[in-house]
Amino acid sequence: MEQYIEQCIESLCSQTLHEIEIILVDDGSTDQTPAICERFAQMDERIRVIHKPNGGLVSARKAGAAVAKGQFIGCVDGDDFVEPEMYEALADAAEYSAASMAECQFFHYIQESGEKQENRGVLKQGVYDRDALRQVLYPTLLTEMREPPSSCNKIYATELYRRHIGTISDRIVQGEDFCLTYPMLMEKDVRLAVVDRPLYDYRILKRSMSHGYRRGLIDSYTLLLEHVEAAVMQSAEPVLIGQMDVLRPSYMMSCVFNEMLPDAPRPYAASHSIVRQAALSCTPQQWRSLIQSDKGRPKTERLVAQLCESRNFALLDVLIRLKRVQLTLREKKENRNND
């Protein structure tokens, strides 16, 4: 983090909207990041630094939101940066349209090459209330996620943000933004302003393009699904309620594939328990719905879903062991090629 945090802070200090509050949350960093944050705070009176024990992303954002004084709150990851006019453009859009949320588009900044690639959601320039979102976004909100849930390209009315971030468990370590943004978009009085320009720079690192084994993933995703399902049921939108039958097995599928990775726990018994839990957390009909939702789904995914649907844990174990060996060999080959 320390090699990118300076660029991140500088991009915030250089905003064309000068009257902003910059809250830097040090979530138990063990590198030079805390010292860098304090140095910037000495140079810019708009900066406030919070030091706290490591508690994860949700905990850090709660800490920042608790002391924020502005009308809107935005989030920036410490290894990303923003364009100079980002927050002025978002604040103007939100205030002009009386919106409780505003968002812009993304740049994917490729660290190795310095190239910027535009990444756009499905929503175009304009203002969207619930009726508009029901037409444009709701039909595929939870299944295709064509509108990125990221909180980093958005600003939220402060009270709206506090109300929602306060309901998210600190134990959710994957999909935090999903739990924050999508329930907001389901509210009856939602009003979202879209600035159709890429103003947030999401840094893509070579090492971040392939994830290693994620411990506690099934527990995190179970909490995530409970959180989102509660929001879906409260929305009383039939099209969203129906999508839960695809969303749930989709996340549980990720938990199964997580156990295929080369650095998954050994011996395999631990993985077997997680795979069984993932399979049984969905009904056979939900696994069938996942298969039917995308006819172009890769063969391995279809096979996993079919084995989970039929509760064929013996073959599922064999498949996962084989994939783990295959991926291990592939990783070793790639490492040799890179040497």
Summary of the structure (lengths in Angstrom):
residues: 339
radius of gyration: 21.3
end to end distance: 25.4
largest distance: 62.2
contacts: 1027
relative contact order: 0.10
helix: 53%
strand: 16%
